[in-house]
Amino acid sequence: MNYIEIDGKLIKTKGHDYLKEALNFPDYYGKNLDALYDCLTEIGVETKIKLTNADFINQDLLETFIDASGENTFLEFEY
């Protein structure tokens, strides 16, 4: 299982550039919530993403992670 920890403080300051690097997304990642959802639902290996400092990100971003983990059986999301 892949385990990835992401930090809400860094998401707030560096945005999608941080997410692209931390989650190892492809170069074509569109740096928006739709692209984030698409990349998360395309994960094809068991992956757990843990978000720390969740109170620093907005609700839409949090819900994108939650929705994607509900759609993708390979993805577990914790915050």
Backbone as JSON Lines, residues from 0, in Angstrom:
{"i":0,"aa":"M","n":[0.84,-1.18,0.0],"ca":[0.0,0.0,0.0],"c":[0.88,1.24,0.0]}
{"i":1,"aa":"N","n":[0.52,2.19,-0.83],"ca":[1.18,3.49,-0.8],"c":[0.57,4.33,0.31]}
{"i":2,"aa":"Y","n":[1.41,5.01,1.05],"ca":[0.95,5.91,2.11],"c":[1.5,7.29,1.82]}
{"i":3,"aa":"I","n":[0.59,8.25,1.71],"ca":[0.99,9.62,1.4],"c":[0.39,10.55,2.45]}
{"i":4,"aa":"E","n":[1.22,11.36,3.06],"ca":[0.73,12.35,4.01],"c":[0.86,13.72,3.37]}
{"i":5,"aa":"I","n":[-0.25,14.46,3.37],"ca":[-0.24,15.82,2.84],"c":[-0.64,16.79,3.94]}
{"i":6,"aa":"D","n":[-0.16,18.02,3.84],"ca":[-0.33,19.01,4.89],"c":[-1.2,20.16,4.4]}
{"i":7,"aa":"G","n":[-2.3,20.4,5.1],"ca":[-3.22,21.47,4.74],"c":[-2.57,22.85,4.74]}
{"i":8,"aa":"K","n":[-1.58,23.06,5.6],"ca":[-0.87,24.35,5.61],"c":[-0.12,24.56,4.29]}
{"i":9,"aa":"L","n":[0.51,23.5,3.79],"ca":[1.24,23.61,2.52],"c":[0.29,23.72,1.34]}
{"i":10,"aa":"I","n":[-0.85,23.05,1.43],"ca":[-1.85,23.19,0.36],"c":[-2.32,24.64,0.3]}
{"i":11,"aa":"K","n":[-2.53,25.24,1.47],"ca":[-3.0,26.63,1.5],"c":[-1.98,27.59,0.89]}
{"i":12,"aa":"T","n":[-0.7,27.36,1.15],"ca":[0.32,28.3,0.65],"c":[0.8,27.99,-0.76]}
{"i":13,"aa":"K","n":[0.88,26.7,-1.11],"ca":[1.44,26.33,-2.42],"c":[0.4,25.78,-3.39]}
{"i":14,"aa":"G","n":[-0.8,25.5,-2.91],"ca":[-1.9,25.09,-3.76],"c":[-1.68,23.81,-4.54]}
{"i":15,"aa":"H","n":[-2.15,23.86,-5.77],"ca":[-2.11,22.68,-6.62],"c":[-0.69,22.26,-7.01]}
{"i":16,"aa":"D","n":[0.25,23.18,-6.98],"ca":[1.64,22.79,-7.26],"c":[2.13,21.8,-6.19]}
{"i":17,"aa":"Y","n":[1.77,22.07,-4.94],"ca":[2.13,21.16,-3.86],"c":[1.44,19.81,-4.03]}
{"i":18,"aa":"L","n":[0.14,19.84,-4.34],"ca":[-0.6,18.6,-4.51],"c":[-0.04,17.76,-5.65]}
{"i":19,"aa":"K","n":[0.31,18.41,-6.75],"ca":[0.86,17.7,-7.91],"c":[2.14,16.96,-7.51]}
{"i":20,"aa":"E","n":[3.0,17.63,-6.78],"ca":[4.26,17.03,-6.37],"c":[4.05,15.95,-5.3]}
{"i":21,"aa":"A","n":[3.27,16.27,-4.29],"ca":[3.07,15.33,-3.17],"c":[2.36,14.05,-3.6]}
{"i":22,"aa":"L","n":[1.44,14.19,-4.55],"ca":[0.67,13.03,-4.99],"c":[1.21,12.4,-6.26]}
{"i":23,"aa":"N","n":[2.33,12.94,-6.75],"ca":[3.0,12.4,-7.93],"c":[2.06,12.35,-9.14]}
{"i":24,"aa":"F","n":[1.36,13.45,-9.37],"ca":[0.44,13.53,-10.5],"c":[1.22,13.79,-11.79]}
{"i":25,"aa":"P","n":[0.63,13.42,-12.92],"ca":[1.31,13.62,-14.21],"c":[1.42,15.09,-14.58]}
{"i":26,"aa":"D","n":[2.28,15.37,-15.54],"ca":[2.5,16.76,-15.99],"c":[1.23,17.41,-16.51]}
{"i":27,"aa":"Y","n":[0.31,16.63,-17.04],"ca":[-0.92,17.2,-17.6],"c":[-1.97,17.55,-16.53]}
{"i":28,"aa":"Y","n":[-1.63,17.36,-15.25],"ca":[-2.57,17.7,-14.17],"c":[-3.01,19.14,-14.32]}
{"i":29,"aa":"G","n":[-4.31,19.36,-14.36],"ca":[-4.89,20.67,-14.66],"c":[-4.94,21.68,-13.54]}
{"i":30,"aa":"K","n":[-4.51,21.3,-12.34],"ca":[-4.43,22.22,-11.21],"c":[-5.75,22.89,-10.87]}
{"i":31,"aa":"N","n":[-6.82,22.09,-10.82],"ca":[-8.12,22.56,-10.38],"c":[-8.84,21.37,-9.72]}
{"i":32,"aa":"L","n":[-9.98,21.62,-9.12],"ca":[-10.66,20.56,-8.38],"c":[-11.14,19.42,-9.27]}
{"i":33,"aa":"D","n":[-11.58,19.74,-10.48],"ca":[-12.01,18.68,-11.41],"c":[-10.83,17.78,-11.76]}
{"i":34,"aa":"A","n":[-9.68,18.37,-12.03],"ca":[-8.48,17.59,-12.37],"c":[-8.02,16.78,-11.16]}
{"i":35,"aa":"L","n":[-8.12,17.36,-9.96],"ca":[-7.75,16.64,-8.75],"c":[-8.63,15.4,-8.6]}
{"i":36,"aa":"Y","n":[-9.92,15.57,-8.75],"ca":[-10.86,14.45,-8.64],"c":[-10.52,13.38,-9.68]}
{"i":37,"aa":"D","n":[-10.29,13.81,-10.91],"ca":[-9.97,12.85,-11.98],"c":[-8.72,12.05,-11.65]}
{"i":38,"aa":"C","n":[-7.67,12.72,-11.21],"ca":[-6.41,12.02,-10.9],"c":[-6.58,11.1,-9.69]}
{"i":39,"aa":"L","n":[-7.33,11.53,-8.7],"ca":[-7.55,10.68,-7.53],"c":[-8.35,9.44,-7.88]}
{"i":40,"aa":"T","n":[-9.34,9.58,-8.74],"ca":[-10.15,8.42,-9.1],"c":[-9.44,7.5,-10.08]}
{"i":41,"aa":"E","n":[-8.34,7.95,-10.67],"ca":[-7.57,7.12,-11.59],"c":[-6.47,6.32,-10.88]}
{"i":42,"aa":"I","n":[-6.28,6.54,-9.59],"ca":[-5.27,5.78,-8.84],"c":[-5.65,4.3,-8.89]}
{"i":43,"aa":"G","n":[-4.69,3.47,-9.32],"ca":[-4.98,2.06,-9.53],"c":[-4.27,1.11,-8.61]}
{"i":44,"aa":"V","n":[-3.63,1.61,-7.57],"ca":[-2.98,0.77,-6.56],"c":[-3.47,1.22,-5.19]}
{"i":45,"aa":"E","n":[-3.49,0.29,-4.25],"ca":[-3.94,0.62,-2.89],"c":[-3.15,1.82,-2.36]}
{"i":46,"aa":"T","n":[-3.88,2.88,-2.04],"ca":[-3.24,4.13,-1.6],"c":[-4.04,4.72,-0.45]}
{"i":47,"aa":"K","n":[-3.32,5.13,0.58],"ca":[-3.94,5.84,1.7],"c":[-3.34,7.24,1.73]}
{"i":48,"aa":"I","n":[-4.21,8.23,1.69],"ca":[-3.79,9.62,1.8],"c":[-4.28,10.15,3.14]}
{"i":49,"aa":"K","n":[-3.35,10.66,3.92],"ca":[-3.7,11.27,5.21],"c":[-3.45,12.76,5.11]}
{"i":50,"aa":"L","n":[-4.47,13.52,5.42],"ca":[-4.38,14.98,5.42],"c":[-4.22,15.48,6.85]}
{"i":51,"aa":"T","n":[-3.13,16.18,7.11],"ca":[-2.95,16.84,8.39],"c":[-3.31,18.31,8.23]}
{"i":52,"aa":"N","n":[-3.62,18.96,9.31],"ca":[-3.99,20.39,9.3],"c":[-5.13,20.67,8.33]}
{"i":53,"aa":"A","n":[-6.14,19.82,8.38],"ca":[-7.28,19.93,7.46],"c":[-8.04,21.25,7.61]}
{"i":54,"aa":"D","n":[-7.94,21.87,8.77],"ca":[-8.66,23.12,9.01],"c":[-8.1,24.28,8.18]}
{"i":55,"aa":"F","n":[-6.98,24.09,7.49],"ca":[-6.4,25.15,6.67],"c":[-6.92,25.14,5.22]}
{"i":56,"aa":"I","n":[-7.64,24.08,4.84],"ca":[-8.12,24.02,3.45],"c":[-9.63,24.28,3.41]}
{"i":57,"aa":"N","n":[-10.11,24.66,2.23],"ca":[-11.53,24.95,2.12],"c":[-12.35,23.67,1.98]}
{"i":58,"aa":"Q","n":[-13.63,23.79,2.23],"ca":[-14.54,22.65,2.24],"c":[-14.62,21.96,0.88]}
{"i":59,"aa":"D","n":[-14.58,22.74,-0.2],"ca":[-14.66,22.15,-1.54],"c":[-13.5,21.2,-1.81]}
{"i":60,"aa":"L","n":[-12.31,21.59,-1.4],"ca":[-11.14,20.74,-1.59],"c":[-11.25,19.48,-0.75]}
{"i":61,"aa":"L","n":[-11.67,19.63,0.49],"ca":[-11.85,18.48,1.37],"c":[-12.88,17.51,0.78]}
{"i":62,"aa":"E","n":[-13.98,18.05,0.3],"ca":[-15.03,17.21,-0.27],"c":[-14.57,16.51,-1.55]}
{"i":63,"aa":"T","n":[-13.66,17.11,-2.29],"ca":[-13.11,16.47,-3.48],"c":[-12.37,15.2,-3.09]}
{"i":64,"aa":"F","n":[-11.55,15.26,-2.05],"ca":[-10.85,14.07,-1.56],"c":[-11.83,13.02,-1.06]}
{"i":65,"aa":"I","n":[-12.82,13.44,-0.3],"ca":[-13.81,12.51,0.25],"c":[-14.61,11.83,-0.87]}
{"i":66,"aa":"D","n":[-15.06,12.62,-1.83],"ca":[-15.84,12.08,-2.95],"c":[-15.01,11.11,-3.79]}
{"i":67,"aa":"A","n":[-13.76,11.46,-4.06],"ca":[-12.9,10.6,-4.87],"c":[-12.63,9.28,-4.15]}
{"i":68,"aa":"S","n":[-12.43,9.32,-2.84],"ca":[-12.18,8.08,-2.11],"c":[-13.43,7.21,-2.07]}
{"i":69,"aa":"G","n":[-14.59,7.83,-2.13],"ca":[-15.83,7.06,-2.19],"c":[-16.02,6.39,-3.54]}
{"i":70,"aa":"E","n":[-15.47,6.97,-4.56],"ca":[-15.6,6.47,-5.93],"c":[-14.52,5.42,-6.26]}
{"i":71,"aa":"N","n":[-13.33,5.58,-5.72],"ca":[-12.19,4.73,-6.06],"c":[-11.92,3.74,-4.92]}
{"i":72,"aa":"T","n":[-12.11,2.45,-5.19],"ca":[-11.92,1.44,-4.16],"c":[-10.45,1.28,-3.76]}
{"i":73,"aa":"F","n":[-9.52,1.78,-4.58],"ca":[-8.1,1.7,-4.25],"c":[-7.65,2.83,-3.33]}
{"i":74,"aa":"L","n":[-8.51,3.83,-3.13],"ca":[-8.11,5.04,-2.42],"c":[-8.8,5.13,-1.06]}
{"i":75,"aa":"E","n":[-7.99,5.32,-0.03],"ca":[-8.49,5.58,1.31],"c":[-8.03,6.98,1.71]}
{"i":76,"aa":"F","n":[-8.94,7.76,2.26],"ca":[-8.61,9.13,2.65],"c":[-8.94,9.32,4.11]}
{"i":77,"aa":"E","n":[-8.01,9.92,4.83],"ca":[-8.17,10.17,6.26],"c":[-7.79,11.6,6.57]}
{"i":78,"aa":"Y","n":[-8.55,12.22,7.44],"ca":[-8.22,13.57,7.89],"c":[-8.61,13.77,9.32]}
